[in-house]
Amino acid sequence: MKRLSVLVCFVLVLSSAICQITASDCGTAVNICQNANFAVDPNGFGTINELIVGSVSNPAVNPASCNSGCLLAGELNPTWMIVNVAGSGTLEFSFGIDNSSGCFDWIMWPYNSSSCNDILLDQLAPVRCNWNGLCEGFTGIGTPLPAGGDPSNFEPELNVLAGEQYLICLSNYSAQTTNVPLNFFGTALISCDAYLPVQINDTTICPGEAAVLTAVANGASSYLWSPGGQTTASIIVNPLLSTTYTCTVTGVNNLGNQATGSASATVTVLSVNDTLCGCFIQASNNGPVCLNSKNLSQYQLFDKK
């Protein structure tokens, strides 16, 4: 049975590094990485109580399923986090472990430069949320459900695009002091940092020709190509063999924060004998050829370039 709680501290474990982080308010939300591990304790609602129960930003009606609404007891012992999408696909994740204990409720909104203020003003609707039906310490989003997942604790998957960011408020409703694993298992790629979408188009050339490759990224300020080491948005290459080029870009994303992204493009070098690269003569002779004869039309020159 759910009960109210009072106080939180938050520890995020990434790889072998352990950092003490406080993320009790939206303004202090931390970038979350693949398969993180939290150590949560009670901490009240942070410095600011951002969420009103039964409102636009924290509705009593679930936005994606027939489960209960969002944080129906308000913002309790919260941990605020940002999910950065580096590759398009389905966003699926789980908090906690099946058959453990505790109520971990959560709510998720699209994230941009005004999200925290919009939530405080009750103007930003969530895209997913869950008020645990069974307090077994295991919740999230996924289609189909992960092994052991109960339908009352899980929401449908979310289709996301590279460069998008999402804000999650995790509520430690049961006021537990415990480790809470966070696992991502959808097809979307998750970045530890803000991701800057980059686009480069593949191209095809004939032997001896050059190609221009251009990395397109809004807000980009620096570029680094490999191979080659060039540092401009556009480069000219003339490989002898088909080659893949990668450009890593840094710059400022739409939130005004530093972000990094990369993309690759392949320059395909055709064979010298490819019909797109040369010319050939097609001739036919069905009999004697005389001056001004119509048979001359049977000799044709084709330029395939």
N, C-alpha and C positions, 0 to 999 in steps of 0.2 A: 504494500500500500504506500502511496506517495506521501511524503511529509515535507514541510517547509524547512529551509535551512538558513544559515547565516554566514559566514566568512570565506576567499580563494587565493591560492598561490598557484603558479603555473610553471611547469618545467617542460621544455621541449627537448627531446633527445634526437639528434640527427647524426647518423653514422656513429663515429666514435666521439664526437664533440658533444658536451653537455653544457647548456646555457640556461641560467636562471632568467626567466622572462615573466613579466607581469602583463597580462592582456585582458584586464577586467572591463575595459571600455572600448567602444568601437574605434576611437582615435588612436588606440595603442595596439590595434590588431596586428598579428604577426603573419608573415608569409609562411605557408605550411608546405612541407615537402612530402614526397612519396614515403608512405609507411612510417609516419612519425609515432612517437610514444609520449603520452602526457602523464605527468604526476599531478593530479588535481586535489585541492583541498577546499574547504568552504571559505568564501570571502565576501559574502553579501551580494551586492549588485555593482560593486566597483564605485568609482567616484560619481558617476552619472547613471541614473536609472533611465535608460534610453527607451524602454519598451512599455507601451500601454496595452493591457490585455483587451482583446476584442476590438482592435483598431485596424487601420489600413496596413501598417507595418507589422503588426502582430495579430492576425485575425483569429477568430474563434472557429472559423471554417477552413478546413484543409484545402490548399490551392491545387492539389494534384491527386487526391485519393479520397476515399470515404472514411479514412481514419480521423481521429480527433484533430482539433485545430493545432495551433502552434504552441507558444509558451503560455499555457493557460493560467499559470501561477505567476507569470511575469519573469523578469530577468533575475534568475537565482544562481549565485556562484558561477558567473559566466567566464568563458574563455572565448575571445574573439579572434578569428583567424581569416586569412585571405588565401584562396585557392587560385593559382595562376595556371591557365590552360596554354600549353605549348604546342599541342597537336589536337586537331579536331577529332571528335568521336563521341562516345557515350561516357558521361561522368557517372561513376559508381564508386561508392565508398562505404566503409563500415566503421563505427566507433565501438570499442569494447570487444568482449569475447562472449560467445554463446554460452548459456548456462552459468554465467557469472551472476553478480547481483548489482543492484543500483538502477536508478532512473536517470538516463542521459537523454534529455530532450534537446532539440536543436531547431534552428531556423536559418534559412539561407536566402540571400538576396543577390541580384546583380551588383557588382562593385564598380564604382567610378569615383571621380573626385568629389562628388556631392553626396554620396550614399550615406555617410554617417550623419550629416546634417538633415538629409531627407528622412531618415529613420527617426531622428529626434523630433522632427516636425510632423511625424506620422503621415508621410507622403510616399513612401516606397513600399510596394507590395512584394512579399517573398515569392520565390519560384518553387521552393520546397520547404517542408518543415515536418516535424514529428513530435507528438506528445505521446510518449510510450504507452502502448496498451498493456504490455507485460514488462514489468521492471526486471529484466533479466540481464541488464548490462550489455545489450547488443542491439544496435540500431544503425540506420543509414539509408542509402538508396541503392536499388539494384533490380534489374530485370534480366533473367529470373532471380529469385531470392538467393542469397548465398546460403551455403549449407548451414542449417540450424536457424536461419532467419525466420521470424514470425511475421506474417503479413501486417499485423497491427503496429509493428516497430519499424517497418521499412516502407519507403516511398518509391515510385517509379523512377527509372533512369532518366537522366537529363541529357539531351543532345547539345553539345557545346562546340564552339569554334576557337581555333587558335587565336590567342591574344585576349580572349575574354577573361574576366576575373570575377570571382564570387566571394561574398562575405558570409561567414558562418558564425553564429553565436551558439556555443555549446553550453547548455545549462546542466550543472551538476546538482540536480534537484534533490538527491538523497544526501547531500552534504558529505560525500565520501572522501576519504583520503586514500587514493589508490592510483595505480597506473591504468591509463586508458589508451590502448593501441588505436591508431587510425590507419586503415589500409585502403588503398585505391586499387580497384580491379576492373574498371571499365576500359574501353579502347582509347579514350582520350589520354594524352600525355600531360603530366603535371610537372611544372617547373618550380624550383625552390625560389626563384626570383621572378619579378615582373617580366613578362615575355613581350618582345617587340616583333610582330609579324613581318616576315620578309618574303618577297616574291622575286624569282628569277626564272626566265623562260629558257627551255632547251632550244637548241638550234642545230642546223645541219649545214655542213660546208663541203666543198670539193677539195681535193688535195691542192695545197698552195694558197688557198684562200684564207682570209681572216674573218673572225666573228666578233661582234660586239656584245658583251654581256652586261646587263644593268641590274643592280640590286635595288628594288623599290621597297621602301619602308618609311612610313610616315613618322616624322620626328627624329629620324636618324641623324647622328652627328659624326660618326666615325665608321670606317669600313676596313675589313681585313680579309683579303682573298687568299685562298689556298687551293692549288699551288700558286706560287708567284709572289705573294707578299704585297701586292698592290693595295693602296689605301684610298682609292677613289670609288665612287658609286658605280661608274662604268669602266670596263677594261676591254682592251683589244687583245685577242688571243689567236694564234694560228698553229694549233697542235698538229703534229704529224699523224697521230693516232687519236681515236675517240677518247676524250678525257672529261672527267667530272670535276667541276670547279665549285668550291664552297665559299660563301661570303658570310662572315660573322659581323653583325651590325650592333652598335650601341647607340642609345639616344634617349629621348624623353617620351614616355608613353602618354596616353590621353589623360592620365591622372596627374601628370607633372612629375612623375618619378623616373629615375634612371631605370632603363630596361635593356635587355639583350636578346637578340634572336639570330638565327642563321637559316640559310637555305642553300640548296645545291642545284646546279644545272649541268646537263651533259651536252658537250659539243661533239656531235657525231660526224666523223670524217668518212665520206663515201669512197668507194673504190674509184680509181681513175677510169675504169671501164664502165662505170655506172652511166645509164642513159641520161641522167641529170647533169653529168659532168663533161660530156664530150659531144662531138659531131660525127656523123658517119654518112657515107654515100650509099644509096640504094640504087642499083642499076639493073635493068633488064634489057635483053636484046632478043626479040623474037624473029629477027630477020635482018636483011641489009638495011643500013642506015644511010639515007641520002640527004643531001643538003636540002633544007626547008621541009624535010619530011616530018609528018606528025609523030613518027617514032621517036624523035628527039625528046618528046615530053615524057618518055619512059625513064629518062635519066633525071634523078631528083637528088637534091642536097638537103639534108636535114641538120639543123643546128639545135641541139638539145639544151643549150645553156640558157 
